[in-house]
Amino acid sequence: MAAAVGNQYALGCTNSGRPAKYKTPEEMQIVIDKYFEDCKGEMLINKETGEPILNKYDDPIYTGAKPPTITGLALALGFNTRLSLLNYQDKKEFMNTISQAKSRIEEYAETRLFDRDGVNGAKFSLTNNFKGWKETQGIEITGADGGPILLNQISALSDADLKQLEEIMARSQIQGEIVDIEPSE
């Protein structure tokens, strides 16, 4: 049975899906620029001199400043989630605009790595929001003074020490197994 005339689900219907939030990258860029400007907050001004109040590094002090984030940008652009923004980036005409805005957020997070107050949040943001960032941890097991572990040292370990070594190796994802070694006579 054919679909009724005017049915939006009829074959050949060309206006399917939700209309685009932005018609042009330039229209989106205006909102992006406003978002970053809003993140700066308001500069404190000395009422007597009209000059900005500076911190100990001679940088102006801002009140109401907030860090730029991917989610904050997504919300400012009218998306419901950060994932919606990332999906919108797949549209060829908006790819560069969104990529540049994300790079500005990434640059902010990178600079916070050198600020002891913001380092943990910056690490979290970089590893979860940007490709190419990951935090790794390595465990190195060595013998005395950083040298190799000698077999006669392993054979001298107690059962408890061998169990602890086995647990460390398992956590480190080292492949292999610990075998019982009888001391040589």
PLY file of the C-alpha trace (Angstrom):
ply
format ascii 1.0
element vertex 185
property float x
property float y
property float z
element edge 184
property int vertex1
property int vertex2
end_header
0.00 0.00 0.00
1.39 3.40 -0.92
1.88 6.16 1.66
-0.70 8.92 1.81
0.04 12.15 -0.03
1.85 14.56 2.29
3.13 11.77 4.55
6.60 12.84 5.73
7.71 9.18 5.81
6.85 8.61 2.15
9.59 7.40 -0.18
11.47 10.25 -1.77
10.93 12.64 1.14
13.98 14.93 1.21
13.46 16.99 4.36
14.14 14.23 6.87
15.82 14.64 10.22
16.15 17.57 12.54
17.07 20.92 10.98
20.68 21.99 11.48
21.34 24.21 14.51
23.69 26.42 12.48
23.46 27.29 8.82
27.09 28.44 8.48
30.38 28.03 10.37
30.51 31.82 10.74
27.18 31.80 12.60
28.55 29.12 14.94
31.84 31.02 15.41
29.96 34.03 16.84
28.52 31.83 19.61
31.90 30.14 20.19
33.64 33.51 20.57
30.99 34.64 23.06
31.47 31.43 25.06
35.23 32.00 25.40
34.68 35.65 26.27
32.19 34.68 28.97
34.71 32.17 30.39
37.17 35.02 31.05
34.90 36.60 33.63
34.97 40.32 34.50
38.24 42.21 34.95
38.64 43.95 38.30
39.23 47.70 37.86
40.66 50.10 40.44
37.85 52.65 40.95
40.30 55.49 41.65
42.67 55.00 38.73
40.50 53.13 36.25
43.42 50.70 35.77
43.08 46.91 36.00
44.03 45.35 39.34
46.99 43.02 38.79
48.11 39.86 40.57
51.69 39.18 41.70
52.58 38.14 38.13
51.28 41.45 36.69
48.29 39.74 35.08
44.81 41.31 35.39
42.54 39.72 37.98
39.14 38.49 36.79
36.08 37.60 38.85
33.56 35.01 37.75
36.10 33.33 35.47
35.43 29.70 34.63
37.52 27.18 32.72
36.48 26.47 29.15
35.29 22.88 28.74
33.93 20.72 25.95
30.63 20.31 27.80
30.42 24.05 28.50
31.00 24.78 24.82
28.36 22.21 23.81
25.80 23.78 26.14
26.64 27.32 24.96
26.07 26.17 21.38
22.66 24.78 22.30
23.50 21.08 22.30
22.20 18.82 25.05
25.44 16.86 25.52
29.12 17.06 24.67
28.61 13.99 22.49
26.13 15.95 20.36
28.83 18.57 19.74
31.37 15.88 18.84
28.88 14.35 16.40
28.22 17.79 14.85
31.97 18.05 14.23
31.54 15.24 11.67
29.72 17.69 9.38
32.41 18.70 6.93
31.51 22.41 6.87
31.77 22.68 10.71
34.80 20.42 11.26
37.43 23.19 11.30
35.33 25.57 13.40
34.67 22.98 16.12
38.22 21.57 15.94
39.71 25.02 16.52
37.39 25.64 19.50
38.34 22.26 20.97
42.03 23.11 20.46
41.53 26.29 22.50
40.04 24.19 25.32
42.85 21.65 25.00
45.46 24.45 25.18
43.86 25.76 28.36
43.96 22.27 29.92
47.61 21.85 28.88
48.61 25.09 30.60
46.87 23.88 33.78
49.28 20.91 33.84
51.93 23.40 34.99
49.67 24.85 37.68
49.66 22.69 40.80
46.06 23.65 41.61
44.61 22.46 38.31
46.79 19.56 37.31
44.39 16.71 38.21
41.42 18.23 36.44
43.57 19.03 33.42
44.84 15.44 33.24
41.28 14.13 33.42
40.06 16.46 30.69
42.96 15.77 28.34
42.76 11.98 28.67
38.98 11.86 28.27
38.24 14.59 25.72
41.20 14.65 23.34
42.89 12.02 21.18
46.54 11.28 21.80
46.49 11.91 25.56
46.73 9.03 28.02
48.18 8.47 31.43
50.30 5.39 31.89
52.06 3.92 34.86
54.99 1.54 34.75
56.46 -0.67 37.42
60.08 -1.74 37.20
61.29 -4.62 39.29
65.05 -4.79 39.87
67.56 -6.41 42.12
69.97 -4.70 44.49
71.13 -1.21 43.40
68.93 -1.35 40.30
70.68 -4.43 38.92
69.13 -7.65 37.63
67.29 -10.03 39.89
69.59 -12.99 40.43
68.10 -16.47 40.56
69.74 -17.21 43.87
67.99 -14.08 45.24
64.58 -15.38 44.11
65.21 -18.77 45.67
65.96 -17.06 48.96
62.58 -15.32 49.03
59.95 -16.49 51.47
56.61 -17.82 50.27
55.01 -14.51 51.31
57.59 -12.52 49.32
57.06 -14.75 46.27
53.28 -14.23 46.56
53.78 -10.45 46.75
56.09 -10.53 43.71
53.52 -12.57 41.82
50.79 -10.02 42.66
52.98 -7.11 41.51
53.72 -8.86 38.23
50.02 -9.60 37.69
49.10 -5.93 38.31
51.84 -4.86 35.92
50.47 -7.20 33.26
53.85 -8.86 32.95
53.45 -12.19 31.20
55.04 -15.24 32.75
54.78 -17.19 35.91
56.80 -17.64 39.02
58.09 -21.16 39.48
59.35 -22.75 42.63
63.13 -22.78 42.61
64.91 -25.03 45.01
68.13 -23.60 46.41
71.19 -25.29 45.00
73.50 -27.05 47.39
0 1
1 2
2 3
3 4
4 5
5 6
6 7
7 8
8 9
9 10
10 11
11 12
12 13
13 14
14 15
15 16
16 17
17 18
18 19
19 20
20 21
21 22
22 23
23 24
24 25
25 26
26 27
27 28
28 29
29 30
30 31
31 32
32 33
33 34
34 35
35 36
36 37
37 38
38 39
39 40
40 41
41 42
42 43
43 44
44 45
45 46
46 47
47 48
48 49
49 50
50 51
51 52
52 53
53 54
54 55
55 56
56 57
57 58
58 59
59 60
60 61
61 62
62 63
63 64
64 65
65 66
66 67
67 68
68 69
69 70
70 71
71 72
72 73
73 74
74 75
75 76
76 77
77 78
78 79
79 80
80 81
81 82
82 83
83 84
84 85
85 86
86 87
87 88
88 89
89 90
90 91
91 92
92 93
93 94
94 95
95 96
96 97
97 98
98 99
99 100
100 101
101 102
102 103
103 104
104 105
105 106
106 107
107 108
108 109
109 110
110 111
111 112
112 113
113 114
114 115
115 116
116 117
117 118
118 119
119 120
120 121
121 122
122 123
123 124
124 125
125 126
126 127
127 128
128 129
129 130
130 131
131 132
132 133
133 134
134 135
135 136
136 137
137 138
138 139
139 140
140 141
141 142
142 143
143 144
144 145
145 146
146 147
147 148
148 149
149 150
150 151
151 152
152 153
153 154
154 155
155 156
156 157
157 158
158 159
159 160
160 161
161 162
162 163
163 164
164 165
165 166
166 167
167 168
168 169
169 170
170 171
171 172
172 173
173 174
174 175
175 176
176 177
177 178
178 179
179 180
180 181
181 182
182 183
183 184
